Amino acid sequence: MSIEMRIDLACVSAKLPLVALADVTLQFSDGEVTLRRCAVFEKTGEPPWATLPNIPIEKNGKRTYVPLVDLPRDLKKAVLDKVLAQFARQRDVQRTT
């Protein structure tokens, strides 16, 4: 099955390390699914990282994050890699303007 991806990413002014949010549309031969609000984080001296949508919950007095969607490992990696690549492109454009 062939899957195409479309990334709609916006840099945000939020509490660090959150720096961007992305909507990812996965296009299949018979339809599409959109994952809304994939997060991109960046800390000084570290490479950026991305996550699929999740929700914070408190469990045993500690905050933990529960994924809202599960993807097969290879597809999850491909989605997060594309989100990070789009973030890098947009960040490079912002730095040169």
Phi and psi in degrees as a GROMACS rama.xvg file:
@    title "Ramachandran Plot"
@    xaxis  label "Phi"
@    yaxis  label "Psi"
@TYPE xy
-92.8741  132.221  SER-2
-125.054  127.037  ILE-3
-105.449  152.267  GLU-4
-124.983  141.758  MET-5
-124.483  128.607  ARG-6
-111.96  125.671  ILE-7
-115.651  101.381  ASP-8
-113.583  138.918  LEU-9
-130.48  128.387  ALA-10
-72.5875  143.265  CYS-11
-127.427  152.526  VAL-12
-99.1899  97.6476  SER-13
-138.85  -179.771  ALA-14
-65.0548  124.526  LYS-15
-63.4474  145.877  LEU-16
-94.0529  6.25576  PRO-17
-65.8275  125.154  LEU-18
-125.258  -15.7547  VAL-19
-160.189  157.105  ALA-20
-128.944  142.509  LEU-21
-131.898  141.544  ALA-22
-103.549  128.972  ASP-23
-116.128  119.726  VAL-24
-101.502  120.905  THR-25
-96.9296  118.506  LEU-26
-104.528  121.212  GLN-27
-105.956  171.189  PHE-28
-62.7336  -28.2897  SER-29
-116.53  18.6931  ASP-30
157.709  -166.952  GLY-31
-149.019  158.898  GLU-32
-133.532  137.112  VAL-33
-113.682  127.012  THR-34
-96.7122  112.91  LEU-35
-95.2582  139.654  ARG-36
67.5304  48.0752  ARG-37
-70.3451  135.048  CYS-38
-101.663  144.168  ALA-39
-117.863  131.529  VAL-40
-121.584  152.385  PHE-41
-153.179  129.594  GLU-42
-116.316  148.397  LYS-43
-55.7535  130.089  THR-44
82.4476  -0.0652132  GLY-45
-124.025  150.98  GLU-46
-70.9241  151.712  PRO-47
-65.754  156.949  PRO-48
-139.764  160.256  TRP-49
-130.156  155.924  ALA-50
-133.978  154.069  THR-51
-74.5439  164.76  LEU-52
-56.1212  138.613  PRO-53
-148.008  170.738  ASN-54
-131.741  136.501  ILE-55
-79.2772  138.262  PRO-56
-134.307  159.098  ILE-57
-104.663  127.391  GLU-58
-135.349  123.466  LYS-59
54.5724  38.4418  ASN-60
78.3037  3.21948  GLY-61
-119.984  145.293  LYS-62
-81.6552  131.759  ARG-63
-135.698  160.845  THR-64
-115.042  130.021  TYR-65
-108.875  127.375  VAL-66
-64.6548  143.878  PRO-67
-89.071  -15.8538  LEU-68
-147.289  142.143  VAL-69
-111.385  134.002  ASP-70
-121.05  154.118  LEU-71
-57.1155  147.784  PRO-72
-49.9138  -48.642  ARG-73
-64.709  -40.2646  ASP-74
-68.6432  -41.1504  LEU-75
-59.4748  -45.5832  LYS-76
-61.2996  -43.8003  LYS-77
-62.6618  -42.7847  ALA-78
-62.7104  -50.3317  VAL-79
-66.2326  -35.9468  LEU-80
-62.7684  -41.9128  ASP-81
-66.9463  -38.8003  LYS-82
-61.5151  -46.6631  VAL-83
-65.6365  -36.3715  LEU-84
-65.197  -41.0488  ALA-85
-66.0073  -40.5548  GLN-86
-60.3231  -45.187  PHE-87
-61.8427  -41.9254  ALA-88
-62.0393  -47.833  ARG-89
-66.4993  -38.6428  GLN-90
-64.3293  -41.1538  ARG-91
-64.0499  -40.3156  ASP-92
-64.8513  -42.9787  VAL-93
-63.8424  -35.7893  GLN-94
-71.4247  -25.7113  ARG-95
-92.8812  -6.63317  THR-96
